[in-house]
Amino acid sequence: MQMIKSILFVSVFALALSCSKHNNFVPVYQVPVELQPYIDSFVKEAANRGHSIVITNLIVQYDTISDGPLCGSCNSLDLNAPIQKVITINTNLPCWNNSTELETLIFHELGHCILGRKHTLVLLPNGDPKSIMTPSNLMIYSPCIYPIGNQPCDNFFKRTYYIDELFNEKTPVPAWGE
């Protein structure tokens, strides 16, 4: 009986120690000043859609070393994990040509880190990505880089749909997506 009590005591003690690691987690918020407006915009867009989001656990950092294939990454999709959420932006790739594409990248990575969204390859009926969570298209609502003929091309009208869908995956297909 004494042996069982000793094993039980050691088990409870070990469990308490493993839990204390989570209780000691201290969130850190470090975002480069030039990227803060995108974080603020994400929070504002969430509020405009009825979601109250407060971001207190986030580090956004630049990767100036990697030549890897990713424009950005988030270290966690687990919203309940007591770990520091880190978004890494790769500055060695030509990932964005304007502020709209940079917004798309930041919103996409916040979709992972803050909303727990995963990538999706689903397309709208017209062939456009269904979601900003597509893994490889930062131009989904940006101005066209190379206008066709002399006609300027502007996809910014699509932004509302993509932001709606970011916060609500059941957003109906827009008329332009048919």
C-alpha positions in Angstrom: 0.0 0.0 0.0 2.9 2.3 0.8 4.3 1.7 -2.6 1.1 2.6 -4.3 0.9 5.9 -2.3 4.5 6.7 -3.3 3.8 6.1 -7.0 0.6 8.1 -6.7 2.5 11.0 -5.0 5.3 10.9 -7.7 2.7 10.9 -10.5 0.7 13.8 -9.1 4.0 15.7 -8.4 5.2 15.1 -12.0 1.8 16.2 -13.4 1.9 19.4 -11.3 5.4 20.2 -12.6 4.4 19.7 -16.2 1.4 21.9 -15.8 3.4 24.6 -14.1 5.3 25.2 -17.4 2.0 26.3 -18.9 1.1 28.5 -16.0 4.4 30.3 -16.3 3.9 31.2 -19.9 4.2 35.0 -20.4 2.9 36.3 -23.7 5.1 38.7 -25.6 4.0 41.2 -28.2 6.7 42.5 -30.6 5.7 43.8 -34.0 7.8 46.0 -36.2 6.4 49.5 -36.3 5.9 49.4 -40.1 3.8 46.2 -39.8 1.6 47.4 -36.8 -1.0 49.1 -39.1 -1.7 45.7 -40.7 -2.2 44.1 -37.3 -4.5 47.0 -36.3 -6.4 46.6 -39.6 -6.9 42.9 -39.0 -8.4 43.6 -35.5 -10.6 46.4 -37.0 -11.8 44.1 -39.8 -12.6 41.4 -37.2 -14.6 43.9 -35.2 -16.5 45.1 -38.3 -17.6 41.5 -38.6 -18.6 41.1 -35.0 -15.5 39.4 -33.7 -13.7 40.9 -30.7 -10.0 40.1 -31.1 -7.3 41.2 -28.8 -3.8 40.2 -29.8 -1.3 40.1 -26.9 0.7 37.1 -27.8 2.5 37.7 -31.1 6.0 38.2 -32.4 6.4 39.3 -36.1 10.0 39.0 -37.3 11.8 39.3 -40.5 13.8 36.4 -41.9 16.8 38.0 -43.8 18.7 34.7 -44.2 16.4 32.1 -45.7 15.9 31.8 -49.5 13.2 29.2 -48.8 10.0 29.0 -50.8 7.7 30.6 -48.2 6.9 34.3 -48.1 5.8 34.0 -44.5 5.0 31.5 -41.8 3.3 31.0 -38.5 4.7 28.7 -35.9 1.3 27.4 -34.6 -2.2 26.7 -35.6 -3.2 25.5 -32.1 -5.1 28.4 -30.6 -5.0 26.9 -27.1 -1.3 26.1 -27.0 0.5 28.2 -24.4 3.3 29.0 -26.8 4.5 32.3 -28.3 2.9 32.9 -31.6 5.6 33.9 -34.1 5.1 35.1 -37.7 8.2 35.1 -39.8 8.2 37.2 -43.0 10.8 36.3 -45.6 12.4 39.5 -47.0 14.6 37.6 -49.5 11.7 36.7 -51.8 9.7 39.1 -54.1 6.5 38.2 -52.3 4.7 41.5 -52.4 4.8 44.4 -54.8 2.5 46.8 -53.0 0.8 47.4 -49.6 -2.3 45.4 -50.6 -0.2 42.2 -51.2 1.7 42.8 -47.9 -1.7 43.1 -46.2 -2.8 39.8 -47.8 0.4 38.1 -46.5 0.0 39.5 -42.9 -3.8 38.7 -42.8 -3.0 35.2 -44.2 -0.4 34.5 -41.4 -2.7 36.0 -38.8 -5.4 33.6 -40.1 -3.0 30.8 -39.1 -1.7 32.2 -35.8 -4.8 34.0 -34.4 -7.8 32.3 -36.1 -6.3 28.8 -36.4 -7.1 28.6 -40.1 -5.4 26.1 -42.3 -4.5 26.4 -46.0 -7.2 25.6 -48.5 -7.0 24.9 -52.2 -10.7 25.3 -52.9 -11.6 27.5 -55.8 -14.7 29.6 -56.5 -16.7 28.6 -59.6 -14.8 31.2 -61.7 -11.4 29.7 -60.8 -10.4 32.3 -58.2 -9.2 31.1 -54.8 -12.1 30.7 -52.4 -10.1 32.0 -49.5 -7.2 34.3 -48.5 -6.0 31.1 -46.9 -4.8 29.9 -50.3 -1.2 28.9 -49.9 0.3 30.8 -52.9 -1.6 33.8 -54.1 -1.0 37.3 -52.6 -2.6 39.0 -55.6 -6.2 37.9 -54.9 -7.4 41.5 -54.4 -4.4 43.6 -55.4 -4.0 45.9 -58.4 -2.8 44.1 -61.5 0.9 44.6 -62.1 0.5 44.3 -65.8 -2.8 45.9 -67.0 -4.3 44.2 -70.1 -4.0 46.7 -73.0 -4.4 50.2 -71.8 -7.2 49.3 -69.3 -6.1 49.5 -65.7 -6.9 46.4 -63.7 -8.1 46.6 -60.2 -9.2 43.6 -58.1 -9.6 45.6 -54.9 -13.4 45.2 -55.1 -12.8 41.6 -54.1 -11.2 42.5 -50.8 -14.5 42.7 -48.8 -15.4 39.1 -49.8 -11.9 37.7 -48.9 -11.9 39.5 -45.5 -15.5 38.3 -44.8 -14.4 34.7 -45.7 -11.3 35.0 -43.5 -13.5 35.5 -40.5 -16.4 33.3 -41.7 -15.6 30.3 -43.9 -19.3 30.0 -44.8 -19.4 33.3 -46.6 -21.5 32.9 -49.7 -19.9 33.0 -53.2 -19.9 36.5 -54.5 -21.5 37.3 -57.9 -18.0 38.0 -59.4 -16.9 34.5 -58.3 -19.6 32.7 -60.2 
